[in-house]
Amino acid sequence: MNRIGVVGASGRTGRYVVEALLSSSSSKLQVALVSSGSSRLGEEIGSTGVSYSSDFATLATCDGVIDFSTPASSVSVARLCAEFKKPLIVATTGLSADDSRVIEECARVAPVCIAPNTSLAATALKMAARYLQNILGPSFDIEVMEIHHRMKKDAPSGTALNVISGLTTSPESVIFGREGLRKEGEIGVVSLRGGDVPGDHTVYFLGNGERIELTQRSQNRAIFGSGAVVLMERLLKRSAGLYLVEDLLQSGGGA
């Protein structure tokens, strides 16, 4: 049985990781970390014997760690996982370039997967979009639209940026909030915020007289929890290094 620690365990998405672990037949909740100011500190989770804690040193008892916290916390968690040589999934969005560099350095001694979206379908969207781009070529323009709940702090979403990273290696070709005429080779990104939308992402391939729309819709946050557990179970089999979600899906032959 895999012993998994969850950071941000009582948060908007972290609580679904906890639920997924409670129903898993191959992994169990070992540690549930929250901030030191959380009102849930010390509260037992069901009848698991595991209580919400702010003692990050307890991650040493885990086989792997899933992090749904904040960028600052993720950096600290990555350093601890490197010290303990524990596999880590970083599902926090809004990481700065400096944050990412620290996390990448930690991957030299432990397996690390940076997962802007732990929905398996969201990664399949990225893989399918790249496949279509190779087939259709430059005669089709590409645009991306994403929709999230009104409380989401970052825009565009990490998932949208991740999808785009598979379509271009030229940052200057990505246009946020376009004004004026579209230029050849640009990829436009539109971010909509409102309501309680867990996350919708659409990639448009726009040709002359025809178009293809690839859409992934998250109906609820439970998918992020179950997806994170699937990814962790695959990451546990890997050696030290930095992995993308698609690396783990391709090697695992699907969910």
C-alpha positions, -999 to 999 in steps of 0.1 A, spaced: 0 0 0 15 33 -11 16 59 18 8 93 3 12 128 19 -11 156 7 -1 192 11 -30 217 11 -52 188 22 -82 209 32 -80 232 2 -103 236 -28 -87 207 -46 -66 190 -20 -96 177 -2 -105 157 -33 -71 141 -33 -78 131 3 -112 116 -8 -96 97 -37 -70 82 -13 -97 72 12 -114 51 -16 -82 38 -32 -73 1 -30 -36 7 -37 -27 39 -19 -36 54 14 -35 88 32 -4 90 53 -1 127 61 -25 156 55 -8 190 58 -25 224 61 -13 258 71 -4 266 107 -34 289 109 -59 264 96 -91 259 117 -88 222 109 -55 216 127 -58 185 148 -91 173 133 -91 136 125 -100 127 89 -128 101 91 -116 71 110 -82 69 93 -62 79 124 -47 107 103 -53 143 115 -47 176 97 -12 187 107 12 215 99 43 194 107 60 192 74 87 169 88 62 141 87 66 139 50 96 118 57 71 89 66 55 90 31 63 71 -1 52 101 -22 38 136 -18 10 154 -37 11 192 -34 -19 214 -40 -8 244 -19 8 278 -29 39 286 -48 59 296 -17 48 264 1 55 243 -30 92 254 -30 96 244 6 79 211 0 101 204 -30 132 210 -9 120 187 18 111 159 -7 146 163 -22 161 159 13 140 129 20 142 116 -16 105 113 -19 85 115 -53 66 147 -56 37 159 -77 35 197 -78 0 206 -88 2 242 -76 -3 268 -104 11 303 -106 47 292 -101 73 319 -110 104 312 -131 124 312 -99 100 288 -82 102 264 -111 140 265 -111 142 254 -75 117 226 -81 137 215 -112 169 214 -91 151 191 -66 143 167 -94 180 159 -96 177 137 -65 140 127 -65 112 121 -91 92 153 -96 62 158 -118 50 193 -124 13 190 -131 -6 222 -139 -37 201 -142 -41 166 -128 -71 158 -150 -60 130 -173 -83 144 -200 -66 178 -199 -32 161 -207 -49 141 -234 -61 174 -248 -25 187 -250 -13 155 -267 -42 155 -292 -37 192 -300 0 186 -308 -10 156 -330 -35 177 -349 -10 205 -354 14 180 -370 -13 168 -394 -28 201 -403 3 222 -406 6 260 -407 -25 265 -430 -46 263 -398 -45 291 -373 -46 280 -336 -64 298 -308 -70 287 -272 -98 297 -248 -101 287 -211 -128 293 -185 -125 290 -148 -143 301 -116 -143 337 -104 -118 330 -76 -90 316 -97 -59 337 -90 -39 332 -122 -48 339 -158 -42 323 -183 -45 290 -165 -15 268 -161 -33 242 -182 -37 266 -211 -1 275 -209 9 239 -207 -12 231 -238 4 259 -257 39 248 -247 33 217 -268 23 238 -298 51 264 -300 86 270 -286 84 307 -294 70 327 -264 67 359 -285 41 341 -308 17 337 -279 -7 367 -276 -27 374 -245 -57 397 -249 -52 404 -286 -58 438 -300 -58 446 -337 -50 424 -367 -39 388 -362 -4 381 -374 8 350 -391 18 322 -367 3 337 -336 -15 317 -310 -41 338 -292 -52 330 -256 -85 341 -241 -93 337 -204 -128 339 -190 -135 341 -153 -169 336 -136 -192 314 -116 -179 281 -102 -165 266 -134 -138 240 -124 -121 244 -157 -129 243 -195 -102 244 -222 -107 246 -259 -81 245 -287 -94 258 -321 -78 249 -354 -92 274 -378 -88 268 -416 -104 282 -447 -139 268 -448 -135 244 -419 -123 242 -383 -117 217 -355 -125 224 -319 -109 202 -292 -126 207 -258 -119 193 -223 -144 202 -196 -140 195 -159 -175 188 -144 -162 187 -108 -130 188 -88 -131 151 -79 -114 144 -112 -83 163 -101 -81 142 -69 -84 108 -87 -61 119 -115 -34 130 -90 -35 96 -73 -31 78 -107 -2 100 -115 15 95 -82 12 57 -85 31 60 -118 56 85 -105 65 61 -77 79 37 -103 103 64 -117 138 73 -109 150 108 -100 141 134 -128 117 160 -139 85 146 -156 55 160 -173 21 145 -169 22 132 -205 54 113 -197 36 94 -170 5 88 -192 24 76 -222 44 52 -201 13 39 -183 -8 31 -213 -37 53 -202 -56 55 -170 
